[in-house]
Amino acid sequence: MKKWEKQTMKIAALGAMALTLAGCATAKSSSSQGNNPGKTIKIGVNMELSGSAAGYGEQQKQGIQLAVKKINKSGGIKVGGTKKKIQLVIRDNKTSNTTAASVAAQLVNNDKVVAVVGPATTSAGTAAIPNMTKAAVPSVSPSATDPDYTLQKSGKVQKYIFRACYQNNFQGATAATFVTKNLKAKRVAILTDNSSDYGTGLTKAFKKQYRGMVVSSQTFQEGDKDFNAILTALKHKKIDAIYAPGYYSEIGLIVKQARQAGIKAPIVGSDGMADAKLAQIAGKSNATNVYYTTPFSTKASATNKVASKFMSAYKAKYGSTAPTFSALAYDSVYMIKAAIEKEGSANSVKIADGLAKLKNFKGVTGTTTIDKQHNPEKTISIEQLTNGVVSKVYNVK
């Protein structure tokens, strides 16, 4: 009997030990999800550095590098009781969805980054999502604006996908309200870049919010140069304003040709116009009575200490005024830093948790809180151009 009791106790003890070890193994497995930092914190950059969106990608790369330089100069990111410096891994997705997906895989699987900044465009960012999700590594896009970017097809949030910019529907609705209340425009013509979700999404949101009459709705394609036929038709219609969401390359030509055709109505657009190249393309005198929504205004940011320091550092480094996309990318890096410090961990899963909890983050582009759908809640600005220079800023909440 005693022999049997001893055997039974031995088996029970071994069972308890097995359960304990299983528990440890489970805990270890849970804590080892995603990627972990080494001596440095590797942050990847999946960016459009060549191809049609290279202009935006280069601006964002400059903002990213400026942020990393400043953080490393101060000793790095505080992780628990120590500080680790950031190691950037920059890869060009060539403004290609296929390449963006491949770059995402390289960054998370080969380079073992714990977070990624980019891509710049919604389409490239969307292509990268499966590989980011599979590796449990978060990404922050400075400029992917499609409303569904951070959502799964079911409507649930993408756990590892975040952005530092506004959604198209917010921008479009804000522009519609501004056109109605500030410009008192009762009759509007719309010119849409229908070659991407960016232009069509903004137009859809504008139309939904606008309470006046849309007297004409025309489309154009990325790369178009001659808009005279469309503008000549508009000249014979009574319009109080033109809403033209798109990028500076085409909108600059629309502004130029509209003014040359004698159309003096206000031209209102989106953050794709927030670049000094718009006035260069349109001609300074033509770039008058032009407005666009933007998350970053150099004029409005003069009273923001964080923004003022950023603008001075950018000017010293690159010799020009900081563009919107550089500011958004700069904030994207600091959002990741804030998430790491909040969680006390640079494990990629923990970083995603920290980003989802981000509240009242003081950035260059304003005070930001991440909502349940991983979108930033912050003030939006509308800049007014007169002779190619920002002459007035409207802040809209």
C-alpha positions as CSV (number, residue, x, y, z in Angstrom):
1,M,0.0,0.0,0.0
2,K,2.8,2.4,1.0
3,K,4.6,1.5,-2.3
4,W,1.4,2.4,-4.2
5,E,0.9,5.7,-2.4
6,K,4.5,6.7,-3.1
7,Q,4.0,5.8,-6.8
8,T,0.8,7.8,-6.9
9,M,2.5,10.8,-5.2
10,K,5.4,10.6,-7.6
11,I,3.0,10.6,-10.6
12,A,1.1,13.5,-9.2
13,A,4.3,15.4,-8.6
14,L,5.4,14.8,-12.2
15,G,2.0,15.9,-13.4
16,A,2.2,19.1,-11.5
17,M,5.7,19.8,-12.8
18,A,4.5,19.1,-16.3
19,L,1.6,21.6,-15.9
20,T,4.0,24.2,-14.5
21,L,6.4,23.7,-17.4
22,A,3.5,23.9,-19.8
23,G,2.4,27.1,-18.2
24,C,5.9,28.5,-18.6
25,A,6.0,27.4,-22.2
26,T,2.7,29.1,-22.8
27,A,3.9,32.3,-21.2
28,K,7.1,32.2,-23.2
29,S,5.2,31.6,-26.4
30,S,2.9,34.6,-25.6
31,S,5.8,37.0,-24.8
32,S,7.7,36.0,-27.9
33,Q,5.0,36.9,-30.3
34,G,6.1,39.5,-32.9
35,N,9.6,40.9,-33.2
36,N,11.8,42.0,-30.3
37,P,14.6,44.6,-30.2
38,G,18.3,43.7,-30.0
39,K,20.9,46.2,-29.0
40,T,19.0,48.8,-31.1
41,I,15.4,49.3,-31.9
42,K,15.0,48.6,-35.6
43,I,12.3,50.7,-37.3
44,G,11.6,49.9,-40.9
45,V,10.6,52.4,-43.6
46,N,8.5,51.1,-46.5
47,M,8.4,54.1,-48.7
48,E,7.7,55.3,-52.3
49,L,11.2,56.6,-53.0
50,S,10.9,56.1,-56.8
51,G,8.0,56.0,-59.1
52,S,5.0,58.3,-59.4
53,A,4.7,59.0,-55.6
54,A,8.4,59.5,-55.0
55,G,8.0,63.3,-54.3
56,Y,5.9,62.5,-51.3
57,G,8.1,59.5,-50.2
58,E,11.2,61.6,-50.3
59,Q,9.6,64.3,-48.1
60,Q,8.5,61.6,-45.6
61,K,11.9,60.0,-45.5
62,Q,13.4,63.4,-44.6
63,G,10.9,63.8,-41.7
64,I,11.7,60.3,-40.5
65,Q,15.4,60.8,-40.6
66,L,15.2,64.1,-38.8
67,A,13.1,62.5,-36.0
68,V,15.5,59.6,-35.6
69,K,18.5,61.9,-35.5
70,K,17.0,63.9,-32.7
71,I,15.9,60.9,-30.7
72,N,19.3,59.2,-31.0
73,K,21.1,62.4,-30.1
74,S,19.2,62.5,-26.8
75,G,20.2,58.9,-26.1
76,G,17.4,57.0,-27.8
77,I,14.1,55.6,-26.6
78,K,13.5,54.7,-22.9
79,V,12.7,51.0,-22.6
80,G,12.1,50.2,-19.0
81,G,15.2,51.3,-17.2
82,T,17.5,51.7,-20.2
83,K,17.7,53.6,-23.4
84,K,18.1,52.1,-26.9
85,K,18.9,54.0,-30.1
86,I,16.9,53.6,-33.2
87,Q,18.3,51.8,-36.2
88,L,16.5,52.7,-39.5
89,V,16.1,50.2,-42.2
90,I,14.9,52.1,-45.3
91,R,13.5,50.2,-48.4
92,D,12.0,51.6,-51.6
93,N,8.7,50.1,-52.6
94,K,8.9,51.9,-56.0
95,T,5.3,53.1,-55.8
96,S,4.3,49.5,-56.6
97,N,1.7,47.5,-54.6
98,T,3.5,44.2,-55.3
99,T,6.9,45.7,-54.2
100,A,5.3,47.2,-51.1
101,A,4.1,43.8,-50.0
102,S,7.5,42.3,-50.7
103,V,9.3,45.1,-48.8
104,A,6.9,44.5,-45.8
105,A,7.9,40.9,-45.8
106,Q,11.6,41.7,-46.0
107,L,11.4,44.2,-43.2
108,V,9.5,42.0,-40.7
109,N,11.0,38.6,-41.6
110,N,14.6,39.4,-42.6
111,D,15.4,42.7,-41.0
112,K,13.3,41.9,-37.9
113,V,12.1,45.4,-37.4
114,V,9.6,46.1,-34.5
115,A,7.6,48.8,-36.3
116,V,7.3,50.3,-39.8
117,V,6.7,53.9,-41.0
118,G,4.8,53.9,-44.3
119,P,3.9,53.3,-47.0
120,A,2.8,56.8,-48.1
121,T,-0.1,55.7,-50.3
122,T,-3.2,53.8,-49.4
123,S,-2.9,51.2,-52.1
124,A,0.7,50.3,-51.3
125,G,-0.1,50.3,-47.6
126,T,-3.1,48.0,-48.1
127,A,-0.9,45.6,-50.1
128,A,1.6,45.4,-47.2
129,I,-1.1,44.7,-44.5
130,P,-1.2,40.9,-44.7
131,N,2.6,40.6,-44.2
132,M,2.5,43.1,-41.3
133,T,-0.4,41.3,-39.6
134,K,1.1,37.8,-40.0
135,A,4.4,39.0,-38.4
136,A,2.5,41.0,-35.7
137,V,4.4,44.2,-36.5
138,P,2.7,47.6,-36.5
139,S,2.9,50.2,-39.2
140,V,2.1,53.9,-39.1
141,S,1.3,55.5,-42.4
142,P,1.9,59.2,-42.5
143,S,-0.5,59.7,-45.4
144,A,-2.8,56.8,-46.3
145,T,-6.1,58.6,-46.3
146,D,-8.7,56.0,-47.5
147,P,-11.4,55.6,-44.8
148,D,-11.2,51.8,-45.0
149,Y,-7.4,51.6,-44.7
150,T,-7.3,50.6,-41.0
151,L,-10.3,48.3,-41.3
152,Q,-10.8,44.7,-42.3
153,K,-13.5,43.8,-44.8
154,S,-15.7,42.8,-41.9
155,G,-15.4,46.3,-40.4
156,K,-13.2,45.3,-37.6
157,V,-10.1,47.2,-37.0
158,Q,-6.7,46.1,-38.4
159,K,-4.8,45.4,-35.1
160,Y,-1.4,46.4,-36.5
161,I,-2.3,49.3,-38.9
162,F,-2.3,52.9,-37.9
163,R,-2.1,56.3,-39.5
164,A,-1.0,59.9,-38.6
165,C,-3.2,61.6,-41.2
166,Y,-6.9,62.3,-41.7
167,Q,-9.3,60.1,-43.5
168,N,-10.6,61.3,-46.9
169,N,-14.2,61.5,-45.5
170,F,-13.1,63.9,-42.8
171,Q,-11.1,66.1,-45.3
172,G,-13.9,66.1,-47.9
173,A,-16.6,66.9,-45.3
174,T,-14.5,69.7,-43.8
175,A,-14.0,71.2,-47.3
176,A,-17.7,71.1,-47.9
177,T,-18.5,72.9,-44.7
178,F,-15.8,75.5,-45.4
179,V,-17.1,76.1,-48.9
180,T,-20.6,76.6,-47.5
181,K,-20.0,78.6,-44.4
182,N,-16.9,80.5,-45.1
183,L,-17.0,81.0,-48.9
184,K,-20.8,81.2,-49.0
185,A,-20.7,79.1,-52.2
186,K,-24.2,78.0,-53.4
187,R,-23.1,76.6,-56.7
188,V,-20.0,74.4,-57.1
189,A,-18.2,72.6,-59.9
190,I,-16.2,69.5,-59.0
191,L,-13.0,68.3,-60.8
192,T,-11.9,64.9,-59.6
193,D,-8.8,62.9,-60.0
194,N,-10.4,59.5,-60.6
195,S,-7.2,57.6,-61.2
196,S,-7.0,56.8,-57.4
197,D,-9.1,56.2,-54.4
198,Y,-7.7,59.5,-53.0
199,G,-9.6,61.8,-55.4
200,T,-12.7,59.8,-55.7
201,G,-13.0,59.3,-51.9
202,L,-12.6,63.0,-51.2
203,T,-15.2,63.9,-53.8
204,K,-17.7,61.3,-52.4
205,A,-17.3,62.8,-48.9
206,F,-17.6,66.4,-50.2
207,K,-20.8,65.6,-52.1
208,K,-22.3,63.9,-49.1
209,Q,-21.7,66.9,-46.9
210,Y,-22.3,69.8,-49.3
211,R,-25.7,71.5,-49.1
212,G,-25.5,73.6,-52.2
213,M,-25.8,72.7,-55.9
214,V,-23.2,70.8,-57.8
215,V,-23.6,72.3,-61.3
216,S,-20.8,70.3,-62.9
217,S,-18.8,67.2,-62.0
218,Q,-15.9,66.3,-64.2
219,T,-12.9,63.9,-63.9
220,F,-9.3,63.8,-65.0
221,Q,-6.4,61.3,-64.8
222,E,-3.0,61.4,-63.1
223,G,-0.5,62.8,-65.6
224,D,-3.1,64.9,-67.6
225,K,-1.6,68.2,-68.7
226,D,-4.4,70.0,-70.7
227,F,-7.6,70.9,-68.8
228,N,-8.7,73.7,-71.1
229,A,-11.7,71.9,-72.5
230,I,-13.1,71.2,-69.1
231,L,-12.4,74.8,-67.9
232,T,-13.9,76.4,-71.0
233,A,-17.1,74.5,-70.3
234,L,-17.1,75.7,-66.7
235,K,-16.5,79.3,-67.7
236,H,-20.0,79.5,-69.2
237,K,-21.6,78.2,-66.0
238,K,-22.4,80.3,-63.0
239,I,-20.1,78.9,-60.2
240,D,-19.2,80.2,-56.8
241,A,-16.3,77.8,-56.2
242,I,-14.4,74.8,-57.7
243,Y,-13.7,71.8,-55.6
244,A,-10.6,69.9,-57.0
245,P,-9.2,67.2,-54.8
246,G,-5.9,65.8,-56.1
247,Y,-2.2,66.3,-56.1
248,Y,-0.2,69.4,-56.7
249,S,1.2,68.2,-60.1
250,E,-2.3,68.2,-61.7
251,I,-4.0,70.8,-59.5
252,G,-1.2,73.3,-60.1
253,L,-2.0,73.1,-63.9
254,I,-5.7,73.4,-63.2
255,V,-5.2,76.5,-61.2
256,K,-2.9,78.0,-63.9
257,Q,-5.2,77.2,-66.8
258,A,-8.4,78.3,-64.9
259,R,-6.9,81.7,-64.2
260,Q,-5.6,82.1,-67.7
261,A,-9.2,81.2,-68.9
262,G,-10.5,84.1,-66.8
263,I,-12.1,81.9,-64.0
264,K,-11.6,83.8,-60.8
265,A,-13.7,81.6,-58.5
266,P,-12.1,80.1,-55.4
267,I,-10.4,76.8,-56.0
268,V,-10.6,74.4,-53.0
269,G,-8.7,71.2,-52.6
270,S,-7.0,68.7,-50.3
271,D,-3.7,68.0,-48.6
272,G,-2.2,66.7,-51.8
273,M,-1.8,70.4,-52.7
274,A,0.1,71.3,-49.6
275,D,3.4,71.7,-51.3
276,A,5.4,74.7,-52.5
277,K,5.5,73.1,-56.0
278,L,1.8,74.0,-56.4
279,A,2.6,77.7,-56.7
280,Q,5.6,77.0,-58.9
281,I,3.5,75.0,-61.4
282,A,0.5,77.4,-61.3
283,G,2.5,80.6,-61.2
284,K,2.5,82.8,-58.1
285,S,0.0,85.3,-59.3
286,N,-2.4,82.6,-60.4
287,A,-2.2,80.8,-57.0
288,T,-4.5,83.3,-55.4
289,N,-7.9,82.6,-53.9
290,V,-6.8,78.9,-53.5
291,Y,-7.5,76.8,-50.5
292,Y,-6.8,73.3,-49.2
293,T,-7.3,71.2,-46.2
294,T,-4.1,70.2,-44.4
295,P,-3.0,68.6,-41.1
296,F,0.0,70.8,-40.8
297,S,0.2,74.6,-41.3
298,T,3.5,76.4,-40.9
299,K,1.6,79.6,-40.1
300,A,-0.7,78.0,-37.5
301,S,2.2,76.0,-36.0
302,A,4.2,79.1,-35.2
303,T,2.6,79.1,-31.7
304,N,3.2,75.3,-31.3
305,K,6.6,74.8,-29.5
306,V,7.0,71.3,-30.9
307,A,6.2,72.4,-34.4
308,S,8.4,75.5,-34.1
309,K,11.5,73.4,-33.1
310,F,10.7,70.9,-35.9
311,M,10.5,73.7,-38.5
312,S,13.8,75.3,-37.4
313,A,15.5,71.9,-37.5
314,Y,14.1,71.1,-40.9
315,K,15.2,74.4,-42.3
316,A,18.7,74.0,-40.9
317,K,19.0,70.5,-42.3
318,Y,17.3,70.8,-45.7
319,G,17.4,74.5,-46.4
320,S,13.7,74.9,-47.1
321,T,10.3,75.2,-45.3
322,A,9.1,71.9,-43.9
323,P,6.3,70.4,-46.1
324,T,3.2,68.7,-44.6
325,F,4.3,65.2,-45.5
326,S,7.6,65.6,-43.7
327,A,5.8,66.8,-40.6
328,L,3.4,63.8,-40.7
329,A,6.3,61.3,-41.0
330,Y,8.2,63.0,-38.2
331,D,5.1,62.6,-36.0
332,S,4.8,58.9,-37.1
333,V,8.2,58.1,-35.6
334,Y,7.4,59.9,-32.4
335,M,4.1,58.1,-32.1
336,I,6.1,54.8,-32.1
337,K,8.5,56.2,-29.5
338,A,5.5,57.2,-27.3
339,A,4.0,53.8,-27.6
340,I,7.2,52.0,-26.6
341,E,7.7,54.3,-23.6
342,K,4.1,53.9,-22.6
343,E,4.3,50.1,-22.7
344,G,7.9,49.9,-21.3
345,S,8.6,47.5,-24.1
346,A,9.9,47.5,-27.7
347,N,8.2,44.2,-28.6
348,S,6.2,44.7,-31.7
349,V,2.9,43.5,-30.3
350,K,3.4,45.8,-27.3
351,I,4.1,48.7,-29.6
352,A,0.8,48.1,-31.4
353,D,-1.0,48.0,-28.0
354,G,0.7,51.3,-27.1
355,L,-0.3,53.0,-30.4
356,A,-3.9,51.9,-29.9
357,K,-3.9,53.6,-26.4
358,L,-2.2,56.8,-27.6
359,K,-3.9,59.9,-26.1
360,N,-3.1,63.6,-26.2
361,F,0.1,63.0,-28.0
362,K,1.8,66.4,-28.5
363,G,3.1,66.3,-32.1
364,V,4.2,68.7,-34.9
365,T,0.8,68.3,-36.5
366,G,-1.2,68.9,-33.3
367,T,-2.4,67.1,-30.3
368,T,-3.4,63.6,-31.3
369,T,-5.6,60.8,-29.8
370,I,-5.9,57.5,-31.6
371,D,-9.6,56.4,-31.9
372,K,-11.0,52.8,-31.9
373,Q,-10.4,52.5,-35.6
374,H,-6.8,53.6,-35.3
375,N,-7.4,57.1,-36.8
376,P,-6.0,60.3,-35.3
377,E,-8.4,62.8,-33.7
378,K,-6.9,66.3,-34.1
379,T,-7.6,69.7,-35.5
380,I,-7.6,70.2,-39.2
381,S,-6.5,73.5,-40.9
382,I,-7.4,75.1,-44.2
383,E,-4.7,77.3,-45.8
384,Q,-5.4,80.1,-48.1
385,L,-2.9,81.1,-50.8
386,T,-2.5,84.6,-52.1
387,N,0.2,85.1,-54.8
388,G,1.5,81.6,-54.1
389,V,2.0,82.3,-50.4
390,V,0.0,81.2,-47.4
391,S,-1.9,84.4,-46.4
392,K,-4.4,83.0,-44.0
393,V,-5.2,79.9,-42.0
394,Y,-8.6,78.6,-40.8
395,N,-8.6,76.1,-38.0
396,V,-11.5,73.7,-38.1
397,K,-12.4,71.2,-35.3
